[in-house]
Amino acid sequence: MLPNDQQRQTSILGKGTQLDRDLTQNRQIDQSKLYIISGPSGAGKGTVIRRLLEIRSDLKVAISATTRPPREGEIHGVHYYFTSPDAFKDDIQRNQFIEFCEVHGNQYGTLKREIIRLQKDGGQVILEIDVQGAKKILEIFTQVKTIFIAPPSLDELRLRLISRGTDSDESIQKRLRNAIEELKEQTLYNCCVTNISIENTTETINRFISNR
């Protein structure tokens, strides 16, 4: 066999091995125990998810990886897996993400191994991701259930973003522009809730999960 032929065969075998690993990882993910929660930044997703975790011991949240710097009070491995752009790129090349995308200038992604780890304990897993990520997941995992949390209005969303005190005026305007586009995608979701009251929103989503 000629050297170039050996290189081509090695390349083909390498791709096949990687594909086998990817398929094995995908099969390890139980779609029936996977929920996507999306919504504009400031809609209240994080608060609602925390309430759900308080009333349901079977729910777990997959921690996302991100290249953005941690905000005050955020802890690595609790709120996010904070990582460098180079490390994030390496995980992309090794196909370690169930989805990844750029949001507000930073990279975010959900690691397959994180979902598999949580489901091994018998838990149902929540993915808090944006509309872009949800679309990517649904291309492969068609049985995943999806939930969209919307703000009462854009004016209310603006007030919520300002009150957080974590974003610049430019960042707030960018998030509001993104929110307008995200709200157009609500029809893609199985359950859509306007978050006027945290208690009512939590109750609605809890019923949706229970009736699945």
Contacts in CASP RR format, 6 or more apart in sequence:
PFRMAT RR
TARGET T0000
AUTHOR 0000-0000-0000
METHOD contacts of the structure
MODEL  1
MLPNDQQRQTSILGKGTQLDRDLTQNRQIDQSKLYIISGPSGAGKGTVIR
RLLEIRSDLKVAISATTRPPREGEIHGVHYYFTSPDAFKDDIQRNQFIEF
CEVHGNQYGTLKREIIRLQKDGGQVILEIDVQGAKKILEIFTQVKTIFIA
PPSLDELRLRLISRGTDSDESIQKRLRNAIEELKEQTLYNCCVTNISIEN
TTETINRFISNR
1 9 0 8 1.000
18 95 0 8 1.000
21 95 0 8 1.000
22 95 0 8 1.000
25 112 0 8 1.000
25 113 0 8 1.000
25 116 0 8 1.000
26 112 0 8 1.000
26 140 0 8 1.000
26 141 0 8 1.000
28 112 0 8 1.000
28 116 0 8 1.000
28 119 0 8 1.000
29 98 0 8 1.000
29 112 0 8 1.000
29 115 0 8 1.000
29 116 0 8 1.000
29 119 0 8 1.000
29 141 0 8 1.000
30 119 0 8 1.000
31 141 0 8 1.000
31 142 0 8 1.000
31 143 0 8 1.000
31 144 0 8 1.000
32 143 0 8 1.000
33 119 0 8 1.000
33 122 0 8 1.000
33 123 0 8 1.000
33 124 0 8 1.000
33 125 0 8 1.000
34 115 0 8 1.000
34 124 0 8 1.000
34 125 0 8 1.000
34 127 0 8 1.000
34 141 0 8 1.000
34 144 0 8 1.000
34 145 0 8 1.000
35 124 0 8 1.000
35 125 0 8 1.000
35 126 0 8 1.000
35 127 0 8 1.000
35 144 0 8 1.000
35 145 0 8 1.000
35 146 0 8 1.000
35 147 0 8 1.000
35 209 0 8 1.000
36 126 0 8 1.000
36 127 0 8 1.000
36 129 0 8 1.000
36 134 0 8 1.000
36 137 0 8 1.000
36 144 0 8 1.000
36 145 0 8 1.000
36 146 0 8 1.000
36 147 0 8 1.000
37 45 0 8 1.000
37 48 0 8 1.000
37 49 0 8 1.000
37 126 0 8 1.000
37 127 0 8 1.000
37 128 0 8 1.000
37 129 0 8 1.000
37 146 0 8 1.000
37 147 0 8 1.000
37 148 0 8 1.000
37 149 0 8 1.000
37 205 0 8 1.000
38 45 0 8 1.000
38 128 0 8 1.000
38 129 0 8 1.000
38 130 0 8 1.000
38 131 0 8 1.000
38 134 0 8 1.000
38 146 0 8 1.000
38 147 0 8 1.000
38 148 0 8 1.000
38 149 0 8 1.000
38 182 0 8 1.000
38 189 0 8 1.000
39 45 0 8 1.000
39 130 0 8 1.000
39 131 0 8 1.000
39 148 0 8 1.000
39 149 0 8 1.000
39 150 0 8 1.000
39 182 0 8 1.000
40 150 0 8 1.000
40 151 0 8 1.000
40 157 0 8 1.000
40 175 0 8 1.000
40 178 0 8 1.000
40 179 0 8 1.000
40 182 0 8 1.000
40 183 0 8 1.000
41 104 0 8 1.000
41 161 0 8 1.000
41 175 0 8 1.000
41 178 0 8 1.000
41 179 0 8 1.000
42 151 0 8 1.000
42 157 0 8 1.000
42 160 0 8 1.000
42 161 0 8 1.000
42 164 0 8 1.000
42 175 0 8 1.000
43 149 0 8 1.000
43 150 0 8 1.000
43 151 0 8 1.000
43 157 0 8 1.000
43 160 0 8 1.000
43 179 0 8 1.000
43 195 0 8 1.000
44 149 0 8 1.000
44 151 0 8 1.000
44 160 0 8 1.000
44 195 0 8 1.000
44 198 0 8 1.000
45 128 0 8 1.000
45 149 0 8 1.000
46 128 0 8 1.000
47 198 0 8 1.000
48 149 0 8 1.000
48 195 0 8 1.000
48 198 0 8 1.000
48 201 0 8 1.000
48 202 0 8 1.000
48 205 0 8 1.000
49 61 0 8 1.000
49 126 0 8 1.000
49 128 0 8 1.000
51 198 0 8 1.000
51 199 0 8 1.000
51 202 0 8 1.000
52 59 0 8 1.000
52 126 0 8 1.000
52 202 0 8 1.000
52 205 0 8 1.000
52 206 0 8 1.000
52 209 0 8 1.000
53 59 0 8 1.000
53 61 0 8 1.000
55 202 0 8 1.000
55 206 0 8 1.000
56 206 0 8 1.000
56 209 0 8 1.000
58 122 0 8 1.000
58 123 0 8 1.000
58 124 0 8 1.000
59 123 0 8 1.000
59 124 0 8 1.000
59 125 0 8 1.000
59 126 0 8 1.000
59 209 0 8 1.000
60 118 0 8 1.000
60 121 0 8 1.000
60 123 0 8 1.000
60 124 0 8 1.000
60 125 0 8 1.000
60 126 0 8 1.000
61 125 0 8 1.000
61 126 0 8 1.000
61 128 0 8 1.000
62 110 0 8 1.000
62 111 0 8 1.000
62 114 0 8 1.000
62 115 0 8 1.000
62 118 0 8 1.000
62 125 0 8 1.000
62 126 0 8 1.000
62 127 0 8 1.000
62 128 0 8 1.000
63 77 0 8 1.000
63 78 0 8 1.000
63 79 0 8 1.000
63 80 0 8 1.000
63 81 0 8 1.000
63 114 0 8 1.000
64 80 0 8 1.000
64 81 0 8 1.000
64 108 0 8 1.000
64 109 0 8 1.000
64 110 0 8 1.000
64 128 0 8 1.000
64 129 0 8 1.000
65 80 0 8 1.000
65 81 0 8 1.000
65 82 0 8 1.000
65 83 0 8 1.000
65 88 0 8 1.000
65 91 0 8 1.000
65 97 0 8 1.000
65 108 0 8 1.000
65 109 0 8 1.000
65 110 0 8 1.000
65 111 0 8 1.000
66 80 0 8 1.000
66 81 0 8 1.000
66 82 0 8 1.000
66 83 0 8 1.000
66 106 0 8 1.000
66 107 0 8 1.000
66 108 0 8 1.000
66 109 0 8 1.000
67 82 0 8 1.000
67 83 0 8 1.000
67 84 0 8 1.000
67 85 0 8 1.000
67 88 0 8 1.000
67 106 0 8 1.000
67 107 0 8 1.000
67 108 0 8 1.000
68 80 0 8 1.000
68 82 0 8 1.000
68 104 0 8 1.000
68 105 0 8 1.000
68 106 0 8 1.000
68 107 0 8 1.000
68 108 0 8 1.000
69 82 0 8 1.000
70 76 0 8 1.000
70 79 0 8 1.000
70 80 0 8 1.000
70 82 0 8 1.000
71 166 0 8 1.000
72 166 0 8 1.000
73 79 0 8 1.000
74 80 0 8 1.000
74 82 0 8 1.000
76 82 0 8 1.000
81 111 0 8 1.000
83 91 0 8 1.000
85 107 0 8 1.000
88 100 0 8 1.000
88 107 0 8 1.000
88 109 0 8 1.000
91 97 0 8 1.000
91 111 0 8 1.000
92 100 0 8 1.000
96 111 0 8 1.000
96 112 0 8 1.000
96 113 0 8 1.000
97 109 0 8 1.000
97 110 0 8 1.000
97 111 0 8 1.000
97 112 0 8 1.000
98 109 0 8 1.000
98 110 0 8 1.000
98 111 0 8 1.000
98 112 0 8 1.000
98 115 0 8 1.000
98 127 0 8 1.000
98 137 0 8 1.000
98 140 0 8 1.000
98 141 0 8 1.000
99 109 0 8 1.000
99 110 0 8 1.000
99 129 0 8 1.000
99 132 0 8 1.000
99 133 0 8 1.000
99 134 0 8 1.000
99 136 0 8 1.000
99 137 0 8 1.000
100 107 0 8 1.000
100 108 0 8 1.000
100 109 0 8 1.000
100 110 0 8 1.000
100 133 0 8 1.000
101 107 0 8 1.000
101 108 0 8 1.000
101 109 0 8 1.000
101 130 0 8 1.000
101 132 0 8 1.000
101 133 0 8 1.000
101 136 0 8 1.000
102 108 0 8 1.000
103 130 0 8 1.000
103 132 0 8 1.000
103 178 0 8 1.000
104 171 0 8 1.000
104 174 0 8 1.000
104 175 0 8 1.000
104 178 0 8 1.000
108 129 0 8 1.000
108 130 0 8 1.000
109 129 0 8 1.000
110 127 0 8 1.000
110 129 0 8 1.000
110 133 0 8 1.000
110 137 0 8 1.000
115 125 0 8 1.000
115 127 0 8 1.000
118 125 0 8 1.000
119 125 0 8 1.000
124 209 0 8 1.000
127 137 0 8 1.000
129 137 0 8 1.000
130 182 0 8 1.000
131 181 0 8 1.000
131 182 0 8 1.000
131 185 0 8 1.000
131 188 0 8 1.000
134 146 0 8 1.000
134 188 0 8 1.000
134 189 0 8 1.000
135 188 0 8 1.000
137 144 0 8 1.000
138 144 0 8 1.000
138 146 0 8 1.000
138 188 0 8 1.000
145 190 0 8 1.000
145 191 0 8 1.000
145 208 0 8 1.000
145 209 0 8 1.000
145 212 0 8 1.000
146 188 0 8 1.000
146 189 0 8 1.000
146 190 0 8 1.000
146 191 0 8 1.000
147 189 0 8 1.000
147 190 0 8 1.000
147 191 0 8 1.000
147 192 0 8 1.000
147 193 0 8 1.000
147 205 0 8 1.000
147 208 0 8 1.000
148 185 0 8 1.000
148 186 0 8 1.000
148 188 0 8 1.000
148 189 0 8 1.000
148 191 0 8 1.000
148 192 0 8 1.000
148 193 0 8 1.000
149 193 0 8 1.000
149 195 0 8 1.000
149 201 0 8 1.000
150 183 0 8 1.000
150 186 0 8 1.000
150 192 0 8 1.000
150 193 0 8 1.000
150 194 0 8 1.000
150 195 0 8 1.000
151 157 0 8 1.000
151 160 0 8 1.000
151 179 0 8 1.000
151 194 0 8 1.000
151 195 0 8 1.000
152 194 0 8 1.000
152 195 0 8 1.000
152 196 0 8 1.000
154 176 0 8 1.000
154 179 0 8 1.000
154 180 0 8 1.000
157 176 0 8 1.000
157 179 0 8 1.000
158 172 0 8 1.000
158 176 0 8 1.000
161 167 0 8 1.000
161 172 0 8 1.000
161 175 0 8 1.000
161 176 0 8 1.000
162 172 0 8 1.000
167 175 0 8 1.000
186 192 0 8 1.000
190 208 0 8 1.000
191 204 0 8 1.000
191 205 0 8 1.000
191 208 0 8 1.000
193 201 0 8 1.000
193 204 0 8 1.000
193 205 0 8 1.000
194 201 0 8 1.000
195 201 0 8 1.000
END
